[in-house]
Amino acid sequence: MEEYKIVVKSENETITLAQNIESEKFPNMVICLNGDLGSGKTLFTKGFAHGLGIEEITSPTFTIIKEYQGELMLYHMDVYRLEDFEEEMGIEEYFDRGGVTIIEWAEMIKDKLPEERLDIKFIITGENTRTIILTPHGEKYRSICEDVL
């Protein structure tokens, strides 16, 4: 499995990475974010959303899925508390609605994820430093990694 690593030293660098990935967006894009609390998942999502022209993003912790209208629809999911609901949630329906789906805590629903996707893992390595590991699944996602890194 191919991996691309980047070290960011500030919140702005995380946002820049998100906006660079956003600039390569395509309909039905799926981005899976994993990492500890406070590692940058929601910050990344805000940066990506801003690139789509969406001003305000709030964490969907209690609603699980939030939809935002931008240049493309953004489906922002936080599946951290999902174990009780997952059967009737219909998460997979969002993957082919022509928008971009960003899933925080995606490892919680591994078996529901599409084969082609971009996995991004955030590792806290210092107060403001993060190692971000991008793992592309599929050719489109591989070329995104090569274009932005």
C-alpha positions, 0 to 999 in steps of 0.5 A, a space after each residue: 500500500 502506497 503512502 505519502 507523508 507530510 509534516 505540518 508545523 501549524 494549523 495554516 499548513 493543515 488548512 493549505 494541505 486541505 485546500 490543495 486537495 480540494 483544488 483536485 476535487 471531483 464528484 463522489 470523492 470520499 476522504 476518510 480522516 483518522 487520528 486522535 482527538 485534537 489532531 486536525 481532522 475538523 480543521 482539515 475539513 474546515 479548510 477543505 470546505 472553505 475551498 468549496 466556498 463554504 464559510 462555516 463548518 461545525 463538527 457533526 458530533 451529535 448529528 453524525 451527518 451534516 450537508 453543506 452547499 458549496 461548489 460541490 455538496 459537502 457531506 461531513 460525517 463524524 461516525 465516532 458515536 455510530 456503533 448503535 446506529 450504523 445499520 439504518 444510517 444509509 451512509 453508503 448512499 452519500 458516496 454517489 450523490 455527486 458531492 464530496 464526503 469527508 468522514 471523521 473517525 472513518 476506521 469505525 465504519 471500515 466495512 462500509 467505506 468504498 473501495 476507492 477513497 483517500 485515507 488521511 491519518 493525523 498523528 500528533 508529533 508536537 504541540 503544533 506539529 502533525 505527521 499526516 499520512 495519505 493513503 490513496 485507494 485507486 488511481 484518481 486518489 493516487 494522482 491527487 497525492 502526487 499533485 499536491 505533495 
